[in-house]
């Protein structure tokens, strides 16, 4: 297992490097990487045998493809977090080859900025959608919005803000709890400090020196072997913290033990990847104001009676009010759970970067608004972030398209209720690829 885990985490580290909270300051200048844009067009054309086009709209690059056998439908893709670099590039949607083969046109934007900036993603995706509507004209029938990771945040927000533009949506591994993702990062880090025995008065959070000054003390309090392998030699405090992480990320469920090892592996930033998500000043996308908070969290209720002691001991932090009640797109749009079109979601069971808790938050909001009939959610048994197989993605596409076309709601799972069933995700997991760790996960019951 160690060999497989090492390979999987090496890939993960490359994808998520620099994913910590951004430091507010002068906004960087972004430029379209035109060489990369041309290379993407060429790669898409080679992969499909059909022409693709590219261009720029309001500082954002795009790539689009309308197949010769176009069926009249369009898929618009919203990409995920791209790090903090200044070069703008475009990724085609996952499994785009299958879309083209079935006659679907697609388009994808770079957005005009990188970083965790989903509001800009909503705006630039809207701009691209309107551009494609103009290009395709009256022959355009249905438009679908697909987004992965931060793109899931973009997708869920866009269908609420611009409901007339889209006929169906597929947010996968999505940040469907909007800014509450940063509450998860806060809970993980401050929970770790509390379980490690640090008094709230002695904890400086958020902090630019969190990893260097505080995390070593946390590791020493939670583990019999502080250092890169701290999470593999937990003491009693560490085991209690692990239980806290499982509940906070979605609840007792299959694959969590492997997920714990995956996300805390020594090869993954010396076992501190999740601690690194708190390293910074608590802001995002070079905009002032802390985003994450736990000031209103009642741990004995939200996590359960076993965690009530945290209510009196954990450090409390408060986010900037404008970030929690934003009526616009900046710094991050708030998702209200008011879709007016069918929404099908996918989420891996063991993702601790964007945990399955995001699905639970969204589903509760959608149901509270009386729109539960427009939401179908599916779990996939894997521990990576967005580590779906091509078959799982194509199946989700097909089922969403059929739902919109026929009105027949596809099968899904209740991810709000107890998700400890040994069958979680079995109905929608296809193939052994993904993170590379599926062969060592608990098997589905036979």
Kinemage of the C-alpha trace (Angstrom):
@kinemage 1
@onewidth
@group {chain A} dominant
@subgroup {mainchain}
@vectorlist {calphas} color= white
{ca unk a 1} P 0.000 0.000 0.000
{ca unk a 2} L 2.842 2.417 0.847
{ca unk a 3} L 4.113 2.379 -2.757
{ca unk a 4} L 0.647 3.195 -4.147
{ca unk a 5} L 0.112 5.881 -1.527
{ca unk a 6} L 3.435 7.520 -2.344
{ca unk a 7} L 2.639 7.756 -6.051
{ca unk a 8} L -0.837 9.117 -5.427
{ca unk a 9} L 0.358 11.775 -3.003
{ca unk a 10} L 3.211 12.878 -5.236
{ca unk a 11} L 0.626 13.712 -7.895
{ca unk a 12} L -1.584 15.413 -5.321
{ca unk a 13} L 1.242 17.613 -4.086
{ca unk a 14} L 1.852 18.884 -7.610
{ca unk a 15} L -1.829 19.709 -8.084
{ca unk a 16} L -2.433 21.421 -4.749
{ca unk a 17} L 0.874 23.146 -4.097
{ca unk a 18} L 0.316 26.656 -2.777
{ca unk a 19} L -3.302 26.008 -1.817
{ca unk a 20} L -3.048 27.875 1.482
{ca unk a 21} L -4.926 31.052 2.270
{ca unk a 22} L -3.877 33.972 0.093
{ca unk a 23} L -2.297 37.005 1.683
{ca unk a 24} L -4.139 40.255 1.044
{ca unk a 25} L -2.030 42.779 -0.813
{ca unk a 26} L -1.523 44.360 -4.223
{ca unk a 27} L -3.439 42.472 -6.868
{ca unk a 28} L -1.141 40.713 -9.338
{ca unk a 29} L -1.268 41.309 -13.076
{ca unk a 30} L -2.492 38.288 -15.015
{ca unk a 31} L -1.707 37.509 -18.640
{ca unk a 32} L -3.020 34.876 -21.008
{ca unk a 33} L -0.332 32.323 -21.815
{ca unk a 34} L -0.879 32.320 -25.563
{ca unk a 35} L 1.615 29.543 -26.230
{ca unk a 36} L -0.195 27.315 -23.745
{ca unk a 37} L -3.532 28.333 -25.258
{ca unk a 38} L -2.384 27.313 -28.732
{ca unk a 39} L -1.030 24.057 -27.339
{ca unk a 40} L -4.387 23.300 -25.718
{ca unk a 41} L -6.223 23.884 -28.981
{ca unk a 42} L -3.785 21.620 -30.813
{ca unk a 43} L -4.097 18.889 -28.176
{ca unk a 44} L -7.887 19.014 -28.281
{ca unk a 45} L -7.898 18.794 -32.063
{ca unk a 46} L -5.528 15.819 -32.014
{ca unk a 47} L -7.602 14.026 -29.394
{ca unk a 48} L -10.910 14.494 -31.207
{ca unk a 49} L -9.971 14.861 -34.853
{ca unk a 50} L -12.105 18.013 -35.031
{ca unk a 51} L -11.430 21.737 -35.106
{ca unk a 52} L -11.392 23.871 -31.965
{ca unk a 53} L -11.314 27.641 -31.548
{ca unk a 54} L -9.905 30.030 -28.957
{ca unk a 55} L -10.124 33.679 -28.028
{ca unk a 56} L -10.281 36.186 -25.201
{ca unk a 57} L -13.181 37.922 -23.488
{ca unk a 58} L -12.570 40.673 -20.905
{ca unk a 59} L -9.100 39.399 -20.100
{ca unk a 60} L -10.081 35.737 -19.893
{ca unk a 61} L -9.011 33.195 -22.496
{ca unk a 62} L -11.315 30.483 -23.756
{ca unk a 63} L -11.284 27.359 -25.879
{ca unk a 64} L -14.403 25.996 -27.557
{ca unk a 65} L -15.292 23.127 -29.840
{ca unk a 66} L -18.424 22.507 -31.897
{ca unk a 67} L -18.321 19.013 -33.418
{ca unk a 68} L -19.340 18.285 -36.973
{ca unk a 69} L -22.185 16.134 -35.641
{ca unk a 70} L -23.327 18.807 -33.182
{ca unk a 71} L -26.557 17.795 -31.458
{ca unk a 72} L -27.606 21.336 -30.531
{ca unk a 73} L -26.459 21.209 -26.891
{ca unk a 74} L -23.577 23.013 -25.173
{ca unk a 75} L -21.492 22.106 -22.116
{ca unk a 76} L -19.715 25.009 -20.404
{ca unk a 77} L -16.898 24.021 -18.051
{ca unk a 78} L -15.818 25.923 -14.917
{ca unk a 79} L -12.330 24.948 -13.774
{ca unk a 80} L -11.075 24.625 -10.199
{ca unk a 81} L -8.414 26.328 -8.123
{ca unk a 82} L -5.314 27.082 -10.209
{ca unk a 83} L -2.861 28.299 -7.583
{ca unk a 84} L -1.567 31.842 -7.351
{ca unk a 85} L 0.501 32.105 -10.537
{ca unk a 86} L -0.155 34.899 -13.019
{ca unk a 87} L -0.326 32.902 -16.264
{ca unk a 88} L -3.872 32.231 -17.476
{ca unk a 89} L -4.508 28.884 -19.165
{ca unk a 90} L -7.528 26.851 -20.248
{ca unk a 91} L -8.408 23.262 -19.416
{ca unk a 92} L -11.041 21.393 -21.444
{ca unk a 93} L -13.791 19.674 -19.461
{ca unk a 94} L -13.049 16.208 -18.093
{ca unk a 95} L -13.901 13.478 -20.608
{ca unk a 96} L -14.401 16.083 -23.334
{ca unk a 97} L -13.583 13.457 -25.951
{ca unk a 98} L -16.743 11.574 -24.973
{ca unk a 99} L -18.779 14.782 -25.169
{ca unk a 100} L -17.537 15.514 -28.678
{ca unk a 101} L -18.132 11.930 -29.788
{ca unk a 102} L -21.757 12.265 -28.674
{ca unk a 103} L -22.205 15.558 -30.509
{ca unk a 104} L -21.978 18.040 -27.618
{ca unk a 105} L -20.297 21.390 -28.110
{ca unk a 106} L -18.194 22.622 -25.201
{ca unk a 107} L -16.454 25.777 -24.045
{ca unk a 108} L -14.126 26.569 -21.142
{ca unk a 109} L -12.696 29.801 -19.720
{ca unk a 110} L -9.392 30.523 -17.996
{ca unk a 111} L -11.116 33.264 -15.944
{ca unk a 112} L -9.351 36.626 -15.836
{ca unk a 113} L -7.649 35.820 -12.532
{ca unk a 114} L -6.259 32.791 -10.725
{ca unk a 115} L -6.331 32.146 -6.943
{ca unk a 116} L -9.468 31.136 -5.028
{ca unk a 117} L -11.716 33.644 -6.788
{ca unk a 118} L -15.008 31.928 -7.658
{ca unk a 119} L -16.826 35.225 -8.115
{ca unk a 120} L -14.625 36.028 -11.092
{ca unk a 121} L -15.259 32.476 -12.285
{ca unk a 122} L -19.009 33.092 -12.222
{ca unk a 123} L -18.652 36.320 -14.199
{ca unk a 124} L -16.264 34.988 -16.837
{ca unk a 125} L -18.234 31.777 -17.240
{ca unk a 126} L -21.354 33.873 -17.790
{ca unk a 127} L -19.500 35.967 -20.372
{ca unk a 128} L -18.372 32.857 -22.220
{ca unk a 129} L -21.845 31.334 -22.095
{ca unk a 130} L -23.360 34.462 -23.625
{ca unk a 131} L -20.637 34.507 -26.284
{ca unk a 132} L -21.386 30.913 -27.234
{ca unk a 133} L -25.112 31.616 -27.336
{ca unk a 134} L -24.379 34.412 -29.800
{ca unk a 135} L -22.113 32.207 -31.914
{ca unk a 136} L -24.437 29.206 -31.982
{ca unk a 137} L -27.594 31.241 -32.427
{ca unk a 138} L -31.059 29.769 -32.580
{ca unk a 139} L -29.753 26.293 -33.225
{ca unk a 140} L -28.578 26.098 -29.608
{ca unk a 141} L -31.003 24.004 -27.606
{ca unk a 142} L -29.779 23.200 -24.077
{ca unk a 143} L -26.823 24.554 -22.095
{ca unk a 144} L -25.226 22.648 -19.236
{ca unk a 145} L -22.788 24.003 -16.671
{ca unk a 146} L -20.136 21.644 -15.298
{ca unk a 147} L -17.595 22.558 -12.621
{ca unk a 148} L -14.995 20.711 -10.576
{ca unk a 149} L -13.693 21.744 -7.127
{ca unk a 150} L -13.758 25.569 -6.992
{ca unk a 151} L -15.572 25.233 -10.309
{ca unk a 152} L -18.336 23.509 -8.359
{ca unk a 153} L -18.647 26.685 -6.283
{ca unk a 154} L -18.774 28.635 -9.549
{ca unk a 155} L -21.418 26.280 -10.943
{ca unk a 156} L -23.775 26.312 -7.967
{ca unk a 157} L -23.541 30.093 -7.671
{ca unk a 158} L -23.918 30.739 -11.411
{ca unk a 159} L -27.123 28.766 -11.829
{ca unk a 160} L -28.645 30.856 -9.039
{ca unk a 161} L -27.413 34.217 -10.318
{ca unk a 162} L -28.036 33.551 -14.023
{ca unk a 163} L -30.811 30.930 -14.060
{ca unk a 164} L -31.940 31.702 -17.603
{ca unk a 165} L -28.559 30.714 -19.064
{ca unk a 166} L -28.450 27.073 -17.975
{ca unk a 167} L -30.662 24.001 -18.262
{ca unk a 168} L -28.770 21.643 -15.959
{ca unk a 169} L -25.666 21.540 -13.781
{ca unk a 170} L -23.000 19.076 -12.690
{ca unk a 171} L -20.825 20.315 -9.808
{ca unk a 172} L -18.279 17.603 -8.966
{ca unk a 173} L -16.030 17.531 -5.881
{ca unk a 174} L -17.495 20.993 -5.480
{ca unk a 175} L -17.131 23.652 -2.814
{ca unk a 176} L -20.902 23.635 -2.392
{ca unk a 177} L -20.708 25.023 1.128
{ca unk a 178} L -19.086 28.209 -0.274
{ca unk a 179} L -17.120 30.010 2.486
{ca unk a 180} L -17.905 27.204 4.927
{ca unk a 181} L -15.030 25.311 3.316
{ca unk a 182} L -12.788 27.746 5.163
{ca unk a 183} L -14.683 26.971 8.367
{ca unk a 184} L -13.605 23.355 7.812
{ca unk a 185} L -9.971 24.445 7.483
{ca unk a 186} L -10.425 26.482 10.677
{ca unk a 187} L -11.984 23.593 12.580
{ca unk a 188} L -9.246 21.202 11.518
{ca unk a 189} L -6.452 23.493 12.659
{ca unk a 190} L -7.966 24.909 15.835
{ca unk a 191} L -9.373 21.498 16.732
{ca unk a 192} L -5.882 20.045 16.388
{ca unk a 193} L -4.469 22.734 18.662
{ca unk a 194} L -7.139 22.098 21.283
{ca unk a 195} L -6.767 18.327 21.270
{ca unk a 196} L -2.994 18.752 21.475
{ca unk a 197} L -3.467 20.596 24.756
{ca unk a 198} L -2.729 24.153 23.633
{ca unk a 199} L -4.640 26.773 25.580
{ca unk a 200} L -6.698 29.098 23.405
{ca unk a 201} L -4.834 32.104 24.798
{ca unk a 202} L -1.569 30.659 23.514
{ca unk a 203} L -2.765 30.025 19.946
{ca unk a 204} L -2.014 32.644 17.283
{ca unk a 205} L -4.408 31.972 14.402
{ca unk a 206} L -4.510 32.657 11.538
{ca unk a 207} L -0.788 33.181 11.262
{ca unk a 208} L 1.865 33.389 8.577
{ca unk a 209} L 4.115 31.317 10.857
{ca unk a 210} L 1.513 28.677 11.750
{ca unk a 211} L 3.445 25.818 10.157
{ca unk a 212} L 6.789 26.779 11.647
{ca unk a 213} L 5.756 27.970 15.103
{ca unk a 214} L 2.614 26.068 16.078
{ca unk a 215} L 2.287 22.856 14.079
{ca unk a 216} L 5.357 21.176 15.629
{ca unk a 217} L 3.818 21.691 19.074
{ca unk a 218} L 0.510 20.293 17.823
{ca unk a 219} L 2.222 17.220 16.415
{ca unk a 220} L 4.023 16.661 19.716
{ca unk a 221} L 0.708 16.800 21.542
{ca unk a 222} L -1.104 14.397 19.217
{ca unk a 223} L 1.545 11.854 18.310
{ca unk a 224} L 4.100 9.510 19.790
{ca unk a 225} L 6.329 10.290 16.796
{ca unk a 226} L 6.165 14.023 15.973
{ca unk a 227} L 7.381 14.929 12.525
{ca unk a 228} L 6.479 13.831 8.998
{ca unk a 229} L 4.850 10.576 10.217
{ca unk a 230} L 2.989 12.125 13.149
{ca unk a 231} L -0.440 10.987 11.926
{ca unk a 232} L 0.658 7.335 11.822
{ca unk a 233} L 1.567 7.106 15.529
{ca unk a 234} L -1.321 8.826 17.294
{ca unk a 235} L -1.615 8.928 21.063
{ca unk a 236} L -4.965 9.079 22.857
{ca unk a 237} L -5.317 12.796 22.117
{ca unk a 238} L -4.458 12.174 18.487
{ca unk a 239} L -7.025 9.418 18.146
{ca unk a 240} L -9.672 11.713 19.614
{ca unk a 241} L -8.673 14.372 17.083
{ca unk a 242} L -8.936 11.842 14.259
{ca unk a 243} L -12.520 11.111 15.366
{ca unk a 244} L -13.193 14.857 15.358
{ca unk a 245} L -11.884 15.125 11.790
{ca unk a 246} L -14.050 12.240 10.603
{ca unk a 247} L -17.216 13.754 12.052
{ca unk a 248} L -16.388 17.269 10.858
{ca unk a 249} L -15.640 16.170 7.313
{ca unk a 250} L -18.960 14.382 6.875
{ca unk a 251} L -19.383 11.667 9.498
{ca unk a 252} L -18.485 8.062 10.186
{ca unk a 253} L -18.020 6.374 6.822
{ca unk a 254} L -16.142 3.799 4.798
{ca unk a 255} L -12.733 4.761 3.374
{ca unk a 256} L -11.971 7.261 6.155
{ca unk a 257} L -9.038 5.371 7.659
{ca unk a 258} L -7.334 5.216 4.270
{ca unk a 259} L -8.251 8.855 3.673
{ca unk a 260} L -6.574 9.813 6.940
{ca unk a 261} L -3.346 8.130 5.859
{ca unk a 262} L -3.566 9.558 2.338
{ca unk a 263} L -4.026 13.159 3.404
{ca unk a 264} L -1.423 12.958 6.186
{ca unk a 265} L 1.242 10.925 4.409
{ca unk a 266} L 4.848 12.024 5.037
{ca unk a 267} L 5.310 12.500 1.290
{ca unk a 268} L 2.533 15.104 1.284
{ca unk a 269} L 4.243 18.269 2.539
{ca unk a 270} L 5.765 16.313 5.463
{ca unk a 271} L 2.329 15.295 6.669
{ca unk a 272} L 1.183 18.905 7.064
{ca unk a 273} L -0.919 19.514 3.944
{ca unk a 274} L -4.110 20.202 5.901
{ca unk a 275} L -2.255 22.386 8.399
{ca unk a 276} L -0.896 24.343 5.455
{ca unk a 277} L -4.420 25.349 4.450
{ca unk a 278} L -4.407 27.660 7.464
{ca unk a 279} L -1.001 29.179 6.812
{ca unk a 280} L -1.639 32.790 5.867
{ca unk a 281} L -3.669 35.732 7.067
{ca unk a 282} L -7.109 34.176 6.578
{ca unk a 283} L -7.998 36.088 3.409
{ca unk a 284} L -8.551 34.874 -0.148
{ca unk a 285} L -7.817 36.252 -3.607
{ca unk a 286} L -5.909 39.319 -2.363
{ca unk a 287} L -9.025 40.770 -0.765
{ca unk a 288} L -9.102 41.924 2.821
{ca unk a 289} L -11.177 40.300 5.532
{ca unk a 290} L -10.907 36.899 7.142
{ca unk a 291} L -13.131 34.239 5.558
{ca unk a 292} L -13.251 31.229 7.893
{ca unk a 293} L -14.736 31.285 11.366
{ca unk a 294} L -15.914 29.128 14.256
{ca unk a 295} L -17.341 31.919 16.385
{ca unk a 296} L -20.868 30.578 15.916
{ca unk a 297} L -20.091 26.850 16.034
{ca unk a 298} L -21.723 24.835 18.814
{ca unk a 299} L -19.524 21.759 18.753
{ca unk a 300} L -21.724 19.768 21.111
{ca unk a 301} L -24.576 20.141 18.625
{ca unk a 302} L -22.909 20.246 15.221
{ca unk a 303} L -20.336 17.557 15.975
{ca unk a 304} L -22.245 15.728 18.694
{ca unk a 305} L -22.292 15.479 22.506
{ca unk a 306} L -18.894 13.758 22.592
{ca unk a 307} L -17.326 17.002 21.388
{ca unk a 308} L -19.149 19.413 23.698
{ca unk a 309} L -15.990 20.077 25.699
{ca unk a 310} L -14.597 22.048 22.779
{ca unk a 311} L -17.249 24.701 23.281
{ca unk a 312} L -15.472 25.926 26.412
{ca unk a 313} L -11.862 25.491 25.348
{ca unk a 314} L -11.264 26.002 21.623
{ca unk a 315} L -10.031 29.324 20.274
{ca unk a 316} L -12.821 31.277 18.574
{ca unk a 317} L -12.230 33.337 15.440
{ca unk a 318} L -14.645 35.635 13.624
{ca unk a 319} L -14.792 36.232 9.878
{ca unk a 320} L -15.392 39.616 8.308
{ca unk a 321} L -19.132 40.155 8.056
{ca unk a 322} L -18.940 41.166 4.389
{ca unk a 323} L -17.448 37.774 3.548
{ca unk a 324} L -20.220 35.832 5.261
{ca unk a 325} L -23.174 37.825 3.995
{ca unk a 326} L -21.959 38.910 0.593
{ca unk a 327} L -24.760 39.843 -1.778
{ca unk a 328} L -22.410 39.962 -4.756
{ca unk a 329} L -19.629 37.893 -6.244
{ca unk a 330} L -16.653 39.029 -4.149
{ca unk a 331} L -14.660 37.684 -2.500
{ca unk a 332} L -16.741 34.536 -2.830
{ca unk a 333} L -20.420 34.258 -3.802
{ca unk a 334} L -22.731 32.767 -1.207
{ca unk a 335} L -24.697 29.738 -2.431
{ca unk a 336} L -28.289 29.833 -1.195
{ca unk a 337} L -29.510 26.440 -2.350
{ca unk a 338} L -32.081 27.781 -4.807
{ca unk a 339} L -31.423 25.963 -8.099
{ca unk a 340} L -34.117 26.215 -10.742
{ca unk a 341} L -32.638 23.495 -12.970
{ca unk a 342} L -31.651 19.856 -12.351
{ca unk a 343} L -28.378 19.485 -10.433
{ca unk a 344} L -26.428 16.219 -10.253
{ca unk a 345} L -23.372 16.142 -7.985
{ca unk a 346} L -20.420 13.772 -7.498
{ca unk a 347} L -18.117 13.581 -4.486
{ca unk a 348} L -15.487 11.136 -3.309
{ca unk a 349} L -16.040 9.685 0.144
{ca unk a 350} L -12.547 10.330 1.499
{ca unk a 351} L -11.729 13.808 0.214
{ca unk a 352} L -10.408 15.827 3.173
{ca unk a 353} L -9.447 18.876 1.099
{ca unk a 354} L -13.008 19.608 -0.054
{ca unk a 355} L -14.847 17.085 2.129
{ca unk a 356} L -18.171 15.417 1.471
{ca unk a 357} L -19.568 17.701 4.174
{ca unk a 358} L -19.902 20.272 1.370
{ca unk a 359} L -22.578 18.059 -0.197
{ca unk a 360} L -24.444 17.879 3.098
{ca unk a 361} L -24.468 21.644 3.543
{ca unk a 362} L -25.797 22.170 0.017
{ca unk a 363} L -28.436 19.450 0.254
{ca unk a 364} L -29.801 20.861 3.509
{ca unk a 365} L -30.114 24.309 1.941
{ca unk a 366} L -31.774 22.975 -1.205
{ca unk a 367} L -34.262 20.928 0.807
{ca unk a 368} L -35.005 23.839 3.130
{ca unk a 369} L -35.940 25.853 0.045
{ca unk a 370} L -38.305 23.138 -1.159
{ca unk a 371} L -36.176 22.237 -4.183
{ca unk a 372} L -34.986 18.790 -3.220
{ca unk a 373} L -36.542 17.332 -6.361
{ca unk a 374} L -33.943 19.255 -8.404
{ca unk a 375} L -30.942 17.699 -6.634
{ca unk a 376} L -29.384 14.252 -7.051
{ca unk a 377} L -26.159 13.475 -5.199
{ca unk a 378} L -23.762 10.578 -5.659
{ca unk a 379} L -20.791 9.339 -3.650
{ca unk a 380} L -17.784 7.647 -5.224
{ca unk a 381} L -15.555 5.402 -3.123
{ca unk a 382} L -12.146 7.038 -3.323
{ca unk a 383} L -9.937 9.179 -1.108
{ca unk a 384} L -8.552 11.737 -3.558
{ca unk a 385} L -9.861 15.154 -4.508
{ca unk a 386} L -11.828 14.964 -7.781
{ca unk a 387} L -10.286 11.511 -8.364
{ca unk a 388} L -13.112 10.177 -10.520
{ca unk a 389} L -12.673 7.717 -13.341
{ca unk a 390} L -13.658 8.608 -16.876
{ca unk a 391} L -16.517 6.128 -16.661
{ca unk a 392} L -17.925 7.822 -13.563
{ca unk a 393} L -17.789 11.224 -15.212
{ca unk a 394} L -19.346 10.060 -18.482
{ca unk a 395} L -22.110 8.263 -16.589
{ca unk a 396} L -22.869 11.460 -14.681
{ca unk a 397} L -22.972 13.455 -17.923
{ca unk a 398} L -25.295 10.942 -19.534
{ca unk a 399} L -27.649 10.778 -16.568
{ca unk a 400} L -27.846 14.573 -16.222
{ca unk a 401} L -28.535 15.022 -19.930
{ca unk a 402} L -31.254 12.379 -19.847
{ca unk a 403} L -32.822 13.957 -16.754
{ca unk a 404} L -33.028 17.371 -18.419
{ca unk a 405} L -34.331 15.918 -21.675
{ca unk a 406} L -36.940 13.550 -20.222
{ca unk a 407} L -37.735 14.922 -16.789
{ca unk a 408} L -37.023 11.521 -15.242
{ca unk a 409} L -34.904 11.987 -12.115
{ca unk a 410} L -31.909 9.617 -11.957
{ca unk a 411} L -30.845 7.567 -8.961
{ca unk a 412} L -28.741 9.092 -6.220
{ca unk a 413} L -27.909 8.792 -2.530
{ca unk a 414} L -29.011 10.568 0.630
{ca unk a 415} L -25.774 12.142 1.821
{ca unk a 416} L -27.443 14.204 4.546
{ca unk a 417} L -28.525 11.261 6.655
{ca unk a 418} L -26.213 8.744 8.334
{ca unk a 419} L -23.561 7.882 5.738
{ca unk a 420} L -21.980 5.049 7.710
{ca unk a 421} L -23.594 2.386 5.519
{ca unk a 422} L -21.072 -0.107 4.101
{ca unk a 423} L -22.767 0.396 0.724
{ca unk a 424} L -21.970 4.126 0.528
{ca unk a 425} L -20.934 4.937 -3.039
{ca unk a 426} L -21.160 1.365 -4.292
{ca unk a 427} L -23.856 2.134 -6.854
{ca unk a 428} L -21.836 4.885 -8.545
{ca unk a 429} L -18.206 3.759 -8.266
{ca unk a 430} L -16.804 2.479 -11.544
{ca unk a 431} L -13.268 1.287 -12.207
{ca unk a 432} L -10.097 1.012 -10.148
{ca unk a 433} L -8.299 4.169 -11.262
{ca unk a 434} L -8.931 7.463 -9.532
{ca unk a 435} L -6.406 8.112 -6.766
{ca unk a 436} L -4.791 4.714 -7.279
{ca unk a 437} L -5.881 3.506 -3.849
{ca unk a 438} L -9.217 1.941 -4.701
{ca unk a 439} L -7.838 -1.620 -4.568
{ca unk a 440} L -7.049 -1.205 -0.849
{ca unk a 441} L -10.380 0.339 0.171
{ca unk a 442} L -13.137 -1.586 1.904
{ca unk a 443} L -14.929 -3.725 -0.693
{ca unk a 444} L -18.595 -3.195 -1.381
{ca unk a 445} L -20.832 -5.847 0.224
{ca unk a 446} L -21.777 -8.706 -2.057
